[in-house]
Amino acid sequence: MPMLHMLGTARVLLPRRGGDADRISSRLSTPVLVTEDRVLADSSEIMGFASRHADDPGRSLYWSTEVVELDRRFSGQFGADTRRVAYQHLLPDRALFKELARRSVGPAQARAFITLAPVIRKGLIAGLKIEPKAAARSSERVLAEFARVDEQLADGRPYLCGDRFSAADISFASLASLALLVQPGEGYGAWLPSFDQVPGEYRTFAQRLRSTRAGEFALRMFAEERGRRVRPCMVARA
């Protein structure tokens, strides 16, 4: 859960002097991938590692400069904005905030999260700058990004960069998920509250985004691409 994740990442990153803070994430942010010779603590770097180690070079996720540029664009402000939009609506509802823990992690971590919820809430508000003016600006930027993606998809292409799946598709769909309230039944990998459980303003915003080409595209990525494996999942040995 948010904030508690630092216990795990600190154990991995600090001894290896890994992680790198920026204006969007702290040094102890997730995801983290430990390889044989280094630690990767950036989602794009992790996708790049997976892409380079694919059995089939034809399945590369970064196959053009446009893919790289789009992935970089989405991974920047867009991700911070969608998180801020979601937390703006979820944090005030204490019961729903606790339900996120009960539905997402094991009992021990859920109890710890619920006990520390007041402190965690303050930390998230401060760290993500969740206040009305900043949240309003984030909502505007999310709408603008969806409009840009709408334009890119206007010619009927199946993916953002043409006829081939790429890291850009992964980045946009993943980071748009919180704004769209993608549900587990739609392919999301964790529990998010249903449309009936969230405040009306959040529901209206998500529905507005879902009605766009960009929103439909992101939902299709979850439905058609998320469960597709190029290689079987290998459980790491301790």
Sequence and secondary structure as in RCSB ss.txt:
>XXXX:A:sequence
MPMLHMLGTARVLLPRRGGDADRISSRLSTPVLVTEDRVLADSSEIMGFASRHADDPGRSLYWSTEVVELDRRFS
GQFGADTRRVAYQHLLPDRALFKELARRSVGPAQARAFITLAPVIRKGLIAGLKIEPKAAARSSERVLAEFARVD
EQLADGRPYLCGDRFSAADISFASLASLALLVQPGEGYGAWLPSFDQVPGEYRTFAQRLRSTRAGEFALRMFAEE
RGRRVRPCMVARA
>XXXX:A:secstr
 TTTHHHHHHHHHHHHT     SSS TT S  EE SS EE SHHHHHHHHHHT S GGG S  SHHHHHHHHHII
IIIHHHHHHHHHHHHTT HHHHHHHHHHHS HHHHHHHHHTHHHHHHHHHHHTT SHHHHHHHHHHHHHHHHHHH
HHHTT  SBTTBSS  HHHHHHHHHHHHHHT  GGGT SS    TTTS HHHHHHHHHHHTSHHHHHHHHHHHHT
TT  SS       
